[in-house]
Amino acid sequence: MITKPEMVLIDVDGTLVDSVPDLAYCVDEMLQQLGMTPYGEGEVRHWVGNGVERLVRRALIGQLEGEPDDALFEKGYPIFMELYKENTSKRSCLYPGVKEGVEYLKASGYKLGCVTNKAAEFTHPLLKDLGLFDYFESVVSGDTLEKKKPDPMPLLYSAEKLDVAAENSLMLGDSISDVKAARAAGFQIICMSYGYNHGIDIREAEPDAVIDSMIELKDLL
């Protein structure tokens, strides 16, 4: 049962935006520049969700767990970052229902914030290019504070910034990282069914609710 909150914090990748097409393009380009075989969007989709550094490490070894050779990472990571600066929002798109959901929340008077593990240099252009930036009163990126999700710090920082108590706050996300951060912060948590959770059904993380589209927020809240 969801209690009506005063503030809603929303994750970016896998919640608002399907950013995999751009990330996969950059991963495959990086691999080709390193003389390695590209994997394609389907494979990269399983590795997304813990920030670009983790994504690059996974891509270099072709699997979710483990670490690449340090020298290979030092060579590959800057290549990826340069590519991603030029390809942050060229192929990415809003999920169906996102614009309607955000407009509903704004019109209903909820305080809106954005909390993502994506670095600010990518977050701000992406949100601006996709027409969402101005809806948020606060945007906390992965490098805004010294800790990021699943640590509760970005959520508690946002609540303090928007002057809302944790118990009157709601996180809207898609991953186990979002659920852990919300639980640790004392927030309610709703998850999207379609996001990036490494192929695991997000219901296993036991959020307070799971929805298929942000349009469903009207009925839930």
C-alpha angles and dihedrals in degrees: 000000000000119000114214106262131208094218134034121198115197131202119223115212112059092004108056100005137037096216096164096100091062094039092049092049090053093045093051093045090050092050092049091050088053091050092250131129117265119234105207131231097289093061096040090054089070092055100051124098109069102069132281097281091058090044092054091048090052093047092052091057097031096234144081099248130046138045132270124228108285093234092051092050092048088054098042103042097065090048090054093046093052091049093047093051087061095039107041097121108004094106102013120105142182116263115248111277096020098110091046091047095050092045090051092051092048094047090048091058101249117151106242129209135168123224118183139155089222114109116258093243088066101030098058097048091044094052091044094048091050093046099246106103097090093055092069126081090193133025117191114186131191092268099040093092135021092256133043137190132334080043110082093226098098091049095047091044090053092048091052092046092052092039097240127135117243092241089058093051134095131198120208112199146132110227145064086252090062092047093050093048093048094048092048091049095047093245128140112246132211118183132203114234094220105055138106111289101137094262095304119125106250089220087077088069089058103229116180091258140356122212134183097214136019087236086076090068088083091066095037098051 
